Amino acid sequence: MLLYPPIAKKLILGLIAPHGATDIIHASQNKLVSKLFQIQAANLVGVQLLSMLNDGKVLDIVFLFFSVIHFRHDVSVLKKIPPFVAVLLLSNFSLFGIPTVSFDDIFFLYMVFLHVPNHYIMNWNFIKKQKAESFFIVGLFSMIFLLSENNIDFSNINMNLMNVGKAFILSHIMYNEKYVYKKNIVIEENSQL
């Protein structure tokens, strides 16, 4: 990994993982908390069932499919990245004396510098309605994940813990597609008229 692993671990736990907490904020503002919990419960059960099929290969396909759906919202932002930056990120950095960048590095950098900030920007309309509560909830999740850092070994992660993580990520994607982005798309279309 390009970044020193302990720093990467802190960024994953303190920045990337907690961004899904915005679903709680949105759900509470729109009286959808029970819907959010239903989606999460269904995914916890569904992921366990899918992980039993084909040694989790079916789950991996489902996870990849939903990830593509989720990341398509970042595409317009990707167009704003200067081509030379993309070339540097995708090239072999060893030409410059920097360790070679792997797909994991590129994905990690994408999450830290593009997806997570874009997520907060896209969700700012409802976050700003309750700034203090929003920062508290996201901060609380960051603190909880960071405090659990010593109990999580990414190089040898327990499959059950991995499945719980995938279930919550899938829940985040499904909730956003059904309730958050659908509303944002309608607002954007109306503002263009």
N, C-alpha and C positions, 0 to 999 in steps of 0.2 A: 504494500500500500504506500502511496506517495506521502500521505500524512503520517506522522508518528502515531502508531496505533492508539496510545492512551488519549491523545487529542481527538482523534477520529471518533473514539468511543464516547467521549464527552459530548461531541457535536451530535452524534446520533441520538444519544439519550436526552440531552438537554435542549436540542433545537429541532431535529427532524421528527422524532417520535411524538413530542407534545403538540405538534401543529394540528393534529386531528381533534384536539380538545375544543376547537372552535365549533365542532358539531354540537356540543353540549350547549354552547351559548346560543347558537341558531335555534336549536330545538326548544330551549326554554323560552325564547322570545316569540316563537311561532306555535307554541303549545303542541309540540311534536315529540316531547320527551318519551312518551310511551312508544311512538313509532321508531325512534332511534333505538330504544332498548329491544324492541321486537326484531329489528334488523340485526342487532348485535347478537341476540340469543340465537336467531336462525343461522347466522354465520358461524357461531361457536359450534353448533351441532353439525352444520353442513361441512365445515372444514374437517372435523373429526371423522365424519363418514367418508369424505373424499380422500383423506390421508390413508385410509385403510385400503382403498382401491389402487392397484398397480403400484404399490410402494410410494404413493404420493404423486405419481406422474400426472394423474388427472388433476389433482389439486394445483400442481405447478402450471398446467395449461390454463386452468380457470384463473389463477392468480395473474398470470402474464396477460391474459385477455383483458381483465378488468384494469390492470395497470396501464395498458395502452389507452383504454377509454379515459382513464383519469388524467393521464399526461397530455392528452390532446388539447387540454385547456391551456397548456403552456406554449403551444405551437406559435401563436402570434408573438409571444415574447421572444421565442427563439429566432424569429426573423430579424429582431433588432440587434442580435449579437454580430459584431463585425466579423467578416469571414476569416481574417487573420487570427482572431481569438479562437475560433472553432478549429482552425488548422493546427494551432499550437496545442489545443487540448487533445486533439485526435492523433497528433503526430507522435513520433518516438522522441520523447524528451531527452533520451540518452545522447542525442547529437549535441546537446548543449551542456552535457555533464550532469544532467538531472536524471534521477532514476526513472526508468521506463514507466509510463502510465498504463495501468490495466483498465479493463472495462469497469471493475469495481471502483477504481479511482474516479473515472469519468462520471459514473452514476452518482457517486458520493458528492463530487463537486457540483453536479447538476442539481441534486437535492438541496445542498447548502446554499448555493448562490442563485438558483433560479426557481425551482419548484416551491420551496418553503416561503421565500419572500413573495413570490407571485400569489401563493395561496392567501397570505394575509392581505395583500392588495385587493384581490378579487372579493374577499370577504369583509372588507373594511366597512361596507354599508351597514352591516349589522353589528360588527365589533364596536364601531364608534358610538353606538347607542348606549353601550354599557362598558365604557373604556376600563374603568377600575375593576369591575367584575371580570371582564375578559382577560385583562393582564393578570389578575389574581388566579383565575382558573388555569390559564396556560402556564403561568409561573409555578403553580402548585404541581401540575403534572411534570414540569421540568425538574422540580426539586425531588419529587418521588422517584422519577426515573434515574436521576443522578445519584440519589441515596442508595438505589439498588445496584449501582455500578459494580460493586465488589462481588455481587452474587451472580453476575452475568458474564459468561466467558464466550465471546462471539466465535472463537476458534473451535469451540466444542459445545455448541449450544444444544440444550435438551430439545428433542423433537416436539414434545408437548408444548413447551414454551414457544417454540417457533410457530406451531400451529395456532396458538392463542394470538400471537402477534399477527399472523396472516389473517385470522378471523377479524380482528379489529381493523386492520388495513382494508380488507374487503368491505367491512361495514362502513368505514369512512368513505370509501369510493361510492358505494351504493346510496348512502344517505345524501351525499353531495349531488349525485346525478339525479336522484328523485326529488329532492326538496330544495337544495341550494342553487345549483346551476340552472335548473329549469326556470326558477324565478328570475335569476340574473339574465338569462337569455331573453325572457319576455320583456324585462325592463330595458335591455339594450335595444331590442327591436322597436319598442315603443318610442324610445328617445331618438331613433333614427328617422321616424316618420315626420 
